[in-house]
Amino acid sequence: MEATLEAQAFSVLAVLALVLLVVVTGGVAYLTAADWRDRRRRKNDQDAVKRRSPKVAKAAKK
């Protein structure tokens, strides 16, 4: 009886550890993708400002 309860506890803990691992990995992947997207968007915005005339680019920086 006691061995069965111990085996069930280990199984529950193993499943919980696996679920937490998947959640944390998914969170890291999401944050990495969001950071990559934001960096690309900022770079595109900076490139767009550089393509404008110098007077407009100077006003946009202020």
All heavy atoms as TSV, in Angstrom:
chain	resi	resn	atom	element	x	y	z
A	1	MET	N	N	0.828	-1.198	0.000
A	1	MET	CA	C	0.000	0.000	0.000
A	1	MET	C	C	0.872	1.262	0.000
A	1	MET	O	O	0.624	2.183	-0.758
A	1	MET	CB	C	-0.929	-0.051	1.220
A	1	MET	CG	C	-1.772	1.158	1.415
A	1	MET	SD	S	-3.277	1.019	0.463
A	1	MET	CE	C	-4.115	2.459	0.970
A	2	GLU	N	N	1.859	1.269	0.865
A	2	GLU	CA	C	2.720	2.436	0.985
A	2	GLU	C	C	3.565	2.642	-0.278
A	2	GLU	O	O	3.792	3.769	-0.712
A	2	GLU	CB	C	3.633	2.274	2.203
A	2	GLU	CG	C	4.076	3.589	2.783
A	2	GLU	CD	C	4.819	3.377	4.094
A	2	GLU	OE1	O	4.179	2.947	5.064
A	2	GLU	OE2	O	6.019	3.657	4.099
A	3	ALA	N	N	4.010	1.556	-0.897
A	3	ALA	CA	C	4.811	1.657	-2.121
A	3	ALA	C	C	3.970	2.202	-3.273
A	3	ALA	O	O	4.471	2.970	-4.097
A	3	ALA	CB	C	5.377	0.291	-2.480
A	4	THR	N	N	2.699	1.816	-3.312
A	4	THR	CA	C	1.808	2.310	-4.363
A	4	THR	C	C	1.583	3.813	-4.211
A	4	THR	O	O	1.608	4.553	-5.194
A	4	THR	CB	C	0.456	1.578	-4.306
A	4	THR	OG1	O	0.681	0.177	-4.365
A	4	THR	CG2	C	-0.442	1.989	-5.445
A	5	LEU	N	N	1.372	4.250	-2.989
A	5	LEU	CA	C	1.175	5.673	-2.728
A	5	LEU	C	C	2.430	6.462	-3.088
A	5	LEU	O	O	2.342	7.549	-3.675
A	5	LEU	CB	C	0.816	5.882	-1.245
A	5	LEU	CG	C	0.460	7.305	-0.835
A	5	LEU	CD1	C	-0.764	7.783	-1.602
A	5	LEU	CD2	C	0.206	7.366	0.664
A	6	GLU	N	N	3.572	5.911	-2.766
A	6	GLU	CA	C	4.842	6.574	-3.092
A	6	GLU	C	C	5.036	6.650	-4.611
A	6	GLU	O	O	5.462	7.677	-5.141
A	6	GLU	CB	C	5.995	5.792	-2.455
A	6	GLU	CG	C	7.307	6.516	-2.479
A	6	GLU	CD	C	8.360	5.762	-1.694
A	6	GLU	OE1	O	8.132	5.491	-0.501
A	6	GLU	OE2	O	9.406	5.451	-2.307
A	7	ALA	N	N	4.699	5.586	-5.323
A	7	ALA	CA	C	4.819	5.572	-6.779
A	7	ALA	C	C	3.867	6.592	-7.406
A	7	ALA	O	O	4.232	7.273	-8.376
A	7	ALA	CB	C	4.537	4.174	-7.312
A	8	GLN	N	N	2.660	6.697	-6.869
A	8	GLN	CA	C	1.701	7.682	-7.383
A	8	GLN	C	C	2.202	9.105	-7.142
A	8	GLN	O	O	2.045	9.982	-7.998
A	8	GLN	CB	C	0.338	7.496	-6.724
A	8	GLN	CG	C	-0.430	6.306	-7.238
A	8	GLN	CD	C	-1.754	6.136	-6.523
A	8	GLN	OE1	O	-1.940	6.620	-5.403
A	8	GLN	NE2	N	-2.680	5.437	-7.171
A	9	ALA	N	N	2.793	9.334	-5.984
A	9	ALA	CA	C	3.318	10.665	-5.668
A	9	ALA	C	C	4.433	11.027	-6.639
A	9	ALA	O	O	4.494	12.161	-7.134
A	9	ALA	CB	C	3.813	10.711	-4.225
A	10	PHE	N	N	5.323	10.087	-6.907
A	10	PHE	CA	C	6.401	10.349	-7.867
A	10	PHE	C	C	5.853	10.595	-9.264
A	10	PHE	O	O	6.354	11.455	-9.995
A	10	PHE	CB	C	7.403	9.185	-7.893
A	10	PHE	CG	C	8.341	9.172	-6.717
A	10	PHE	CD1	C	8.617	7.987	-6.062
A	10	PHE	CD2	C	8.940	10.337	-6.265
A	10	PHE	CE1	C	9.483	7.966	-4.986
A	10	PHE	CE2	C	9.807	10.326	-5.189
A	10	PHE	CZ	C	10.083	9.140	-4.543
A	11	SER	N	N	4.826	9.884	-9.646
A	11	SER	CA	C	4.217	10.083	-10.959
A	11	SER	C	C	3.594	11.471	-11.066
A	11	SER	O	O	3.756	12.163	-12.077
A	11	SER	CB	C	3.148	9.025	-11.223
A	11	SER	OG	O	3.728	7.751	-11.306
A	12	VAL	N	N	2.881	11.886	-10.036
A	12	VAL	CA	C	2.262	13.207	-10.033
A	12	VAL	C	C	3.338	14.288	-10.100
A	12	VAL	O	O	3.219	15.258	-10.860
A	12	VAL	CB	C	1.369	13.397	-8.789
A	12	VAL	CG1	C	0.945	14.842	-8.612
A	12	VAL	CG2	C	0.148	12.483	-8.873
A	13	LEU	N	N	4.404	14.127	-9.320
A	13	LEU	CA	C	5.488	15.105	-9.334
A	13	LEU	C	C	6.191	15.144	-10.691
A	13	LEU	O	O	6.564	16.220	-11.169
A	13	LEU	CB	C	6.488	14.802	-8.218
A	13	LEU	CG	C	6.001	15.097	-6.798
A	13	LEU	CD1	C	7.035	14.623	-5.776
A	13	LEU	CD2	C	5.707	16.567	-6.620
A	14	ALA	N	N	6.359	13.994	-11.319
A	14	ALA	CA	C	7.006	13.949	-12.634
A	14	ALA	C	C	6.138	14.658	-13.683
A	14	ALA	O	O	6.654	15.414	-14.511
A	14	ALA	CB	C	7.265	12.504	-13.038
A	15	VAL	N	N	4.845	14.429	-13.649
A	15	VAL	CA	C	3.938	15.085	-14.596
A	15	VAL	C	C	3.923	16.595	-14.337
A	15	VAL	O	O	3.970	17.394	-15.281
A	15	VAL	CB	C	2.512	14.492	-14.496
A	15	VAL	CG1	C	1.507	15.336	-15.254
A	15	VAL	CG2	C	2.510	13.055	-15.006
A	16	LEU	N	N	3.895	16.993	-13.084
A	16	LEU	CA	C	3.916	18.409	-12.742
A	16	LEU	C	C	5.213	19.069	-13.224
A	16	LEU	O	O	5.185	20.173	-13.780
A	16	LEU	CB	C	3.761	18.589	-11.229
A	16	LEU	CG	C	3.737	20.030	-10.721
A	16	LEU	CD1	C	2.537	20.777	-11.298
A	16	LEU	CD2	C	3.703	20.047	-9.200
A	17	ALA	N	N	6.330	18.383	-13.044
A	17	ALA	CA	C	7.613	18.923	-13.514
A	17	ALA	C	C	7.609	19.061	-15.034
A	17	ALA	O	O	8.110	20.055	-15.576
A	17	ALA	CB	C	8.754	18.015	-13.059
A	18	LEU	N	N	7.051	18.101	-15.727
A	18	LEU	CA	C	6.988	18.157	-17.189
A	18	LEU	C	C	6.099	19.321	-17.656
A	18	LEU	O	O	6.469	20.048	-18.580
A	18	LEU	CB	C	6.467	16.831	-17.745
A	18	LEU	CG	C	6.437	16.702	-19.257
A	18	LEU	CD1	C	7.850	16.805	-19.833
A	18	LEU	CD2	C	5.800	15.394	-19.655
A	19	VAL	N	N	4.966	19.503	-17.003
A	19	VAL	CA	C	4.053	20.600	-17.356
A	19	VAL	C	C	4.742	21.942	-17.117
A	19	VAL	O	O	4.680	22.844	-17.965
A	19	VAL	CB	C	2.732	20.494	-16.561
A	19	VAL	CG1	C	1.901	21.762	-16.674
A	19	VAL	CG2	C	1.932	19.291	-17.027
A	20	LEU	N	N	5.411	22.088	-15.985
A	20	LEU	CA	C	6.115	23.341	-15.703
A	20	LEU	C	C	7.230	23.590	-16.706
A	20	LEU	O	O	7.447	24.727	-17.126
A	20	LEU	CB	C	6.667	23.323	-14.280
A	20	LEU	CG	C	5.638	23.482	-13.168
A	20	LEU	CD1	C	6.288	23.278	-11.801
A	20	LEU	CD2	C	4.969	24.829	-13.230
A	21	LEU	N	N	7.921	22.545	-17.097
A	21	LEU	CA	C	8.989	22.678	-18.096
A	21	LEU	C	C	8.425	23.178	-19.425
A	21	LEU	O	O	8.990	24.073	-20.051
A	21	LEU	CB	C	9.695	21.337	-18.292
A	21	LEU	CG	C	10.843	21.314	-19.291
A	21	LEU	CD1	C	12.003	22.153	-18.788
A	21	LEU	CD2	C	11.291	19.885	-19.524
A	22	VAL	N	N	7.294	22.632	-19.834
A	22	VAL	CA	C	6.663	23.055	-21.089
A	22	VAL	C	C	6.188	24.500	-20.991
A	22	VAL	O	O	6.384	25.298	-21.923
A	22	VAL	CB	C	5.498	22.109	-21.451
A	22	VAL	CG1	C	4.652	22.674	-22.578
A	22	VAL	CG2	C	6.027	20.736	-21.816
A	23	VAL	N	N	5.603	24.889	-19.865
A	23	VAL	CA	C	5.108	26.254	-19.687
A	23	VAL	C	C	6.262	27.248	-19.709
A	23	VAL	O	O	6.195	28.279	-20.388
A	23	VAL	CB	C	4.299	26.372	-18.378
A	23	VAL	CG1	C	4.034	27.826	-18.012
A	23	VAL	CG2	C	2.994	25.609	-18.491
A	24	VAL	N	N	7.334	26.959	-18.986
A	24	VAL	CA	C	8.479	27.868	-18.951
A	24	VAL	C	C	9.136	27.962	-20.326
A	24	VAL	O	O	9.485	29.051	-20.787
A	24	VAL	CB	C	9.490	27.426	-17.873
A	24	VAL	CG1	C	10.800	28.177	-17.999
A	24	VAL	CG2	C	8.893	27.632	-16.492
A	25	THR	N	N	9.286	26.828	-21.013
A	25	THR	CA	C	9.877	26.839	-22.350
A	25	THR	C	C	9.016	27.645	-23.314
A	25	THR	O	O	9.526	28.429	-24.121
A	25	THR	CB	C	10.053	25.400	-22.865
A	25	THR	OG1	O	10.870	24.681	-21.938
A	25	THR	CG2	C	10.691	25.381	-24.232
A	26	GLY	N	N	7.712	27.488	-23.232
A	26	GLY	CA	C	6.805	28.268	-24.073
A	26	GLY	C	C	6.900	29.759	-23.773
A	26	GLY	O	O	6.884	30.584	-24.684
A	27	GLY	N	N	7.020	30.113	-22.516
A	27	GLY	CA	C	7.164	31.515	-22.137
A	27	GLY	C	C	8.447	32.122	-22.668
A	27	GLY	O	O	8.452	33.251	-23.175
A	28	VAL	N	N	9.538	31.379	-22.578
A	28	VAL	CA	C	10.812	31.873	-23.101
A	28	VAL	C	C	10.734	32.027	-24.618
A	28	VAL	O	O	11.215	33.025	-25.180
A	28	VAL	CB	C	11.967	30.931	-22.693
A	28	VAL	CG1	C	13.240	31.262	-23.445
A	28	VAL	CG2	C	12.205	31.009	-21.193
A	29	ALA	N	N	10.123	31.068	-25.285
A	29	ALA	CA	C	9.982	31.163	-26.747
A	29	ALA	C	C	9.123	32.371	-27.129
A	29	ALA	O	O	9.446	33.100	-28.076
A	29	ALA	CB	C	9.370	29.878	-27.300
A	30	TYR	N	N	8.053	32.613	-26.390
A	30	TYR	CA	C	7.189	33.766	-26.676
A	30	TYR	C	C	7.944	35.080	-26.482
A	30	TYR	O	O	7.865	35.987	-27.316
A	30	TYR	CB	C	5.941	33.736	-25.783
A	30	TYR	CG	C	5.142	35.011	-25.888
A	30	TYR	CD1	C	4.332	35.251	-26.990
A	30	TYR	CD2	C	5.230	35.983	-24.891
A	30	TYR	CE1	C	3.620	36.428	-27.104
A	30	TYR	CE2	C	4.523	37.168	-25.010
A	30	TYR	CZ	C	3.721	37.386	-26.108
A	30	TYR	OH	O	3.033	38.555	-26.213
A	31	LEU	N	N	8.668	35.194	-25.371
A	31	LEU	CA	C	9.403	36.429	-25.112
A	31	LEU	C	C	10.504	36.653	-26.138
A	31	LEU	O	O	10.753	37.790	-26.554
A	31	LEU	CB	C	9.991	36.400	-23.700
A	31	LEU	CG	C	8.975	36.504	-22.565
A	31	LEU	CD1	C	9.672	36.323	-21.224
A	31	LEU	CD2	C	8.259	37.835	-22.611
A	32	THR	N	N	11.152	35.583	-26.577
A	32	THR	CA	C	12.183	35.707	-27.600
A	32	THR	C	C	11.583	36.179	-28.918
A	32	THR	O	O	12.128	37.071	-29.575
A	32	THR	CB	C	12.901	34.361	-27.797
A	32	THR	OG1	O	13.471	33.963	-26.540
A	32	THR	CG2	C	13.988	34.442	-28.837
A	33	ALA	N	N	10.458	35.599	-29.303
A	33	ALA	CA	C	9.797	36.002	-30.551
A	33	ALA	C	C	9.302	37.443	-30.465
A	33	ALA	O	O	9.425	38.207	-31.422
A	33	ALA	CB	C	8.638	35.057	-30.857
A	34	ALA	N	N	8.764	37.845	-29.319
A	34	ALA	CA	C	8.271	39.217	-29.159
A	34	ALA	C	C	9.429	40.205	-29.220
A	34	ALA	O	O	9.306	41.276	-29.839
A	34	ALA	CB	C	7.521	39.352	-27.833
A	35	ASP	N	N	10.553	39.872	-28.603
A	35	ASP	CA	C	11.723	40.749	-28.645
A	35	ASP	C	C	12.249	40.874	-30.070
A	35	ASP	O	O	12.589	41.972	-30.522
A	35	ASP	CB	C	12.811	40.213	-27.715
A	35	ASP	CG	C	14.012	41.124	-27.640
A	35	ASP	OD1	O	13.830	42.335	-27.422
A	35	ASP	OD2	O	15.140	40.615	-27.818
A	36	TRP	N	N	12.305	39.760	-30.789
A	36	TRP	CA	C	12.768	39.778	-32.172
A	36	TRP	C	C	11.854	40.656	-33.035
A	36	TRP	O	O	12.317	41.466	-33.823
A	36	TRP	CB	C	12.803	38.351	-32.721
A	36	TRP	CG	C	13.069	38.279	-34.187
A	36	TRP	CD1	C	14.257	38.434	-34.824
A	36	TRP	CD2	C	12.095	38.057	-35.216
A	36	TRP	NE1	N	14.087	38.303	-36.183
A	36	TRP	CE2	C	12.774	38.077	-36.447
A	36	TRP	CE3	C	10.724	37.836	-35.205
A	36	TRP	CZ2	C	12.110	37.888	-37.651
A	36	TRP	CZ3	C	10.071	37.646	-36.410
A	36	TRP	CH2	C	10.770	37.675	-37.608
A	37	ARG	N	N	10.538	40.511	-32.842
A	37	ARG	CA	C	9.566	41.300	-33.600
A	37	ARG	C	C	9.708	42.791	-33.285
A	37	ARG	O	O	9.687	43.626	-34.190
A	37	ARG	CB	C	8.157	40.821	-33.254
A	37	ARG	CG	C	7.056	41.489	-34.060
A	37	ARG	CD	C	5.687	41.148	-33.514
A	37	ARG	NE	N	5.578	41.632	-32.140
A	37	ARG	CZ	C	5.032	40.956	-31.150
A	37	ARG	NH1	N	4.535	39.762	-31.352
A	37	ARG	NH2	N	4.971	41.466	-29.933
A	38	ASP	N	N	9.887	43.121	-32.010
A	38	ASP	CA	C	10.026	44.518	-31.622
A	38	ASP	C	C	11.311	45.131	-32.164
A	38	ASP	O	O	11.308	46.280	-32.613
A	38	ASP	CB	C	9.984	44.665	-30.103
A	38	ASP	CG	C	8.620	44.360	-29.526
A	38	ASP	OD1	O	7.632	44.342	-30.294
A	38	ASP	OD2	O	8.528	44.132	-28.298
A	39	ARG	N	N	12.413	44.365	-32.119
A	39	ARG	CA	C	13.671	44.865	-32.673
A	39	ARG	C	C	13.540	45.127	-34.169
A	39	ARG	O	O	14.024	46.139	-34.675
A	39	ARG	CB	C	14.812	43.874	-32.426
A	39	ARG	CG	C	15.584	44.178	-31.167
A	39	ARG	CD	C	16.823	43.317	-31.068
A	39	ARG	NE	N	16.433	42.009	-30.551
A	39	ARG	CZ	C	16.715	40.845	-31.101
A	39	ARG	NH1	N	17.417	40.787	-32.198
A	39	ARG	NH2	N	16.300	39.721	-30.570
A	40	ARG	N	N	12.880	44.224	-34.885
A	40	ARG	CA	C	12.688	44.388	-36.325
A	40	ARG	C	C	11.821	45.615	-36.610
A	40	ARG	O	O	12.098	46.393	-37.523
A	40	ARG	CB	C	12.039	43.125	-36.898
A	40	ARG	CG	C	12.015	43.107	-38.419
A	40	ARG	CD	C	11.416	41.847	-38.930
A	40	ARG	NE	N	10.019	41.788	-38.502
A	40	ARG	CZ	C	9.162	40.889	-38.902
A	40	ARG	NH1	N	9.536	39.921	-39.704
A	40	ARG	NH2	N	7.914	40.904	-38.496
A	41	ARG	N	N	10.769	45.814	-35.807
A	41	ARG	CA	C	9.888	46.965	-35.996
A	41	ARG	C	C	10.633	48.279	-35.725
A	41	ARG	O	O	10.487	49.241	-36.473
A	41	ARG	CB	C	8.689	46.837	-35.065
A	41	ARG	CG	C	7.626	47.888	-35.318
A	41	ARG	CD	C	6.412	47.661	-34.458
A	41	ARG	NE	N	5.788	46.395	-34.818
A	41	ARG	CZ	C	5.064	45.669	-33.976
A	41	ARG	NH1	N	4.890	46.058	-32.734
A	41	ARG	NH2	N	4.515	44.538	-34.368
A	42	ARG	N	N	11.452	48.308	-34.653
A	42	ARG	CA	C	12.231	49.520	-34.370
A	42	ARG	C	C	13.216	49.819	-35.488
A	42	ARG	O	O	13.398	50.972	-35.880
A	42	ARG	CB	C	12.983	49.368	-33.046
A	42	ARG	CG	C	12.148	49.668	-31.830
A	42	ARG	CD	C	12.994	49.814	-30.590
A	42	ARG	NE	N	13.801	48.636	-30.322
A	42	ARG	CZ	C	13.457	47.659	-29.495
A	42	ARG	NH1	N	12.314	47.712	-28.859
A	42	ARG	NH2	N	14.265	46.629	-29.297
A	43	LYS	N	N	13.867	48.782	-36.013
A	43	LYS	CA	C	14.828	48.970	-37.098
A	43	LYS	C	C	14.120	49.502	-38.341
A	43	LYS	O	O	14.616	50.419	-39.009
A	43	LYS	CB	C	15.543	47.672	-37.425
A	43	LYS	CG	C	16.628	47.811	-38.484
A	43	LYS	CD	C	17.275	46.474	-38.752
A	43	LYS	CE	C	18.384	46.559	-39.760
A	43	LYS	NZ	N	18.023	47.130	-41.031
A	44	ASN	N	N	12.955	48.959	-38.650
A	44	ASN	CA	C	12.188	49.449	-39.802
A	44	ASN	C	C	11.772	50.907	-39.614
A	44	ASN	O	O	11.793	51.692	-40.559
A	44	ASN	CB	C	10.957	48.580	-40.048
A	44	ASN	CG	C	11.311	47.230	-40.629
A	44	ASN	OD1	O	12.411	47.041	-41.145
A	44	ASN	ND2	N	10.401	46.288	-40.513
A	45	ASP	N	N	11.387	51.273	-38.391
A	45	ASP	CA	C	11.018	52.663	-38.119
A	45	ASP	C	C	12.223	53.585	-38.280
A	45	ASP	O	O	12.101	54.671	-38.849
A	45	ASP	CB	C	10.442	52.804	-36.710
A	45	ASP	CG	C	9.063	52.193	-36.575
A	45	ASP	OD1	O	8.436	51.900	-37.614
A	45	ASP	OD2	O	8.615	51.999	-35.418
A	46	GLN	N	N	13.382	53.145	-37.790
A	46	GLN	CA	C	14.589	53.966	-37.935
A	46	GLN	C	C	14.978	54.113	-39.404
A	46	GLN	O	O	15.380	55.187	-39.840
A	46	GLN	CB	C	15.751	53.357	-37.154
A	46	GLN	CG	C	15.616	53.505	-35.655
A	46	GLN	CD	C	16.700	52.768	-34.908
A	46	GLN	OE1	O	17.475	52.016	-35.498
A	46	GLN	NE2	N	16.752	52.965	-33.595
A	47	ASP	N	N	14.853	53.041	-40.163
A	47	ASP	CA	C	15.165	53.112	-41.595
A	47	ASP	C	C	14.209	54.050	-42.319
A	47	ASP	O	O	14.612	54.780	-43.221
A	47	ASP	CB	C	15.114	51.722	-42.233
A	47	ASP	CG	C	16.246	50.826	-41.759
A	47	ASP	OD1	O	17.211	51.350	-41.170
A	47	ASP	OD2	O	16.160	49.602	-41.978
A	48	ALA	N	N	12.948	54.047	-41.905
A	48	ALA	CA	C	11.969	54.934	-42.530
A	48	ALA	C	C	12.300	56.393	-42.234
A	48	ALA	O	O	12.164	57.258	-43.106
A	48	ALA	CB	C	10.563	54.600	-42.040
A	49	VAL	N	N	12.745	56.676	-41.016
A	49	VAL	CA	C	13.114	58.047	-40.657
A	49	VAL	C	C	14.338	58.475	-41.461
A	49	VAL	O	O	14.416	59.602	-41.933
A	49	VAL	CB	C	13.376	58.154	-39.137
A	49	VAL	CG1	C	14.037	59.475	-38.791
A	49	VAL	CG2	C	12.081	57.995	-38.366
A	50	LYS	N	N	15.291	57.589	-41.644
A	50	LYS	CA	C	16.502	57.927	-42.396
A	50	LYS	C	C	16.185	58.205	-43.868
A	50	LYS	O	O	16.870	58.991	-44.508
A	50	LYS	CB	C	17.521	56.792	-42.305
A	50	LYS	CG	C	18.180	56.697	-40.954
A	50	LYS	CD	C	19.157	55.542	-40.911
A	50	LYS	CE	C	19.749	55.379	-39.533
A	50	LYS	NZ	N	20.631	54.213	-39.444
A	51	ARG	N	N	15.154	57.563	-44.407
A	51	ARG	CA	C	14.803	57.760	-45.815
A	51	ARG	C	C	14.102	59.100	-46.051
A	51	ARG	O	O	14.037	59.583	-47.171
A	51	ARG	CB	C	13.918	56.623	-46.308
A	51	ARG	CG	C	14.679	55.334	-46.545
A	51	ARG	CD	C	13.822	54.347	-47.296
A	51	ARG	NE	N	12.616	53.982	-46.550
A	51	ARG	CZ	C	12.498	52.895	-45.794
A	51	ARG	NH1	N	13.511	52.066	-45.673
A	51	ARG	NH2	N	11.369	52.627	-45.172
A	52	ARG	N	N	13.555	59.691	-44.988
A	52	ARG	CA	C	12.887	60.983	-45.135
A	52	ARG	C	C	13.920	62.079	-45.364
A	52	ARG	O	O	15.116	61.873	-45.241
A	52	ARG	CB	C	12.103	61.315	-43.872
A	52	ARG	CG	C	10.962	60.404	-43.604
A	52	ARG	CD	C	10.245	60.892	-42.374
A	52	ARG	NE	N	9.429	59.834	-41.822
A	52	ARG	CZ	C	8.882	59.889	-40.629
A	52	ARG	NH1	N	9.057	60.932	-39.860
A	52	ARG	NH2	N	8.156	58.887	-40.190
A	53	SER	N	N	13.416	63.258	-45.652
A	53	SER	CA	C	14.332	64.388	-45.839
A	53	SER	C	C	14.995	64.726	-44.506
A	53	SER	O	O	14.427	64.466	-43.440
A	53	SER	CB	C	13.580	65.599	-46.370
A	53	SER	OG	O	12.704	66.096	-45.389
A	54	PRO	N	N	16.183	65.326	-44.513
A	54	PRO	CA	C	16.899	65.630	-43.265
A	54	PRO	C	C	16.100	66.528	-42.321
A	54	PRO	O	O	16.155	66.362	-41.128
A	54	PRO	CB	C	18.171	66.335	-43.743
A	54	PRO	CG	C	18.353	65.896	-45.148
A	54	PRO	CD	C	16.988	65.640	-45.686
A	55	LYS	N	N	15.330	67.461	-42.855
A	55	LYS	CA	C	14.559	68.365	-42.020
A	55	LYS	C	C	13.463	67.599	-41.253
A	55	LYS	O	O	13.274	67.790	-40.067
A	55	LYS	CB	C	13.936	69.465	-42.873
A	55	LYS	CG	C	13.292	70.569	-42.069
A	55	LYS	CD	C	12.834	71.676	-42.997
A	55	LYS	CE	C	12.285	72.841	-42.202
A	55	LYS	NZ	N	11.845	73.932	-43.056
A	56	VAL	N	N	12.780	66.690	-41.930
A	56	VAL	CA	C	11.734	65.893	-41.300
A	56	VAL	C	C	12.353	64.921	-40.298
A	56	VAL	O	O	11.826	64.715	-39.202
A	56	VAL	CB	C	10.909	65.125	-42.361
A	56	VAL	CG1	C	9.909	64.194	-41.714
A	56	VAL	CG2	C	10.212	66.114	-43.285
A	57	ALA	N	N	13.481	64.332	-40.631
A	57	ALA	CA	C	14.149	63.389	-39.729
A	57	ALA	C	C	14.599	64.098	-38.467
A	57	ALA	O	O	14.504	63.557	-37.363
A	57	ALA	CB	C	15.331	62.737	-40.437
A	58	LYS	N	N	15.092	65.338	-38.594
A	58	LYS	CA	C	15.533	66.102	-37.441
A	58	LYS	C	C	14.344	66.408	-36.530
A	58	LYS	O	O	14.450	66.309	-35.310
A	58	LYS	CB	C	16.194	67.394	-37.901
A	58	LYS	CG	C	17.018	68.074	-36.863
A	58	LYS	CD	C	17.644	69.330	-37.429
A	58	LYS	CE	C	19.133	69.294	-37.222
A	58	LYS	NZ	N	19.775	70.527	-37.673
A	59	ALA	N	N	13.196	66.755	-37.107
A	59	ALA	CA	C	11.993	67.068	-36.316
A	59	ALA	C	C	11.462	65.812	-35.632
A	59	ALA	O	O	10.945	65.893	-34.522
A	59	ALA	CB	C	10.927	67.673	-37.222
A	60	ALA	N	N	11.598	64.657	-36.251
A	60	ALA	CA	C	11.093	63.410	-35.678
A	60	ALA	C	C	11.909	63.001	-34.457
A	60	ALA	O	O	11.407	62.347	-33.560
A	60	ALA	CB	C	11.108	62.302	-36.725
A	61	LYS	N	N	13.177	63.354	-34.410
A	61	LYS	CA	C	14.028	62.989	-33.284
A	61	LYS	C	C	13.679	63.766	-32.034
A	61	LYS	O	O	13.908	63.327	-30.942
A	61	LYS	CB	C	15.503	63.213	-33.643
A	61	LYS	CG	C	16.057	62.176	-34.583
A	61	LYS	CD	C	17.518	62.398	-34.815
A	61	LYS	CE	C	18.075	61.345	-35.771
A	61	LYS	NZ	N	19.501	61.557	-36.019
A	62	LYS	N	N	13.126	64.959	-32.185
A	62	LYS	CA	C	12.802	65.808	-31.035
A	62	LYS	C	C	11.572	65.373	-30.330
A	62	LYS	O	O	10.814	64.641	-30.491
A	62	LYS	CB	C	12.631	67.264	-31.484
A	62	LYS	CG	C	13.939	67.866	-31.895
A	62	LYS	CD	C	13.754	69.309	-32.263
A	62	LYS	CE	C	15.073	69.919	-32.662
A	62	LYS	NZ	N	14.942	71.305	-33.019
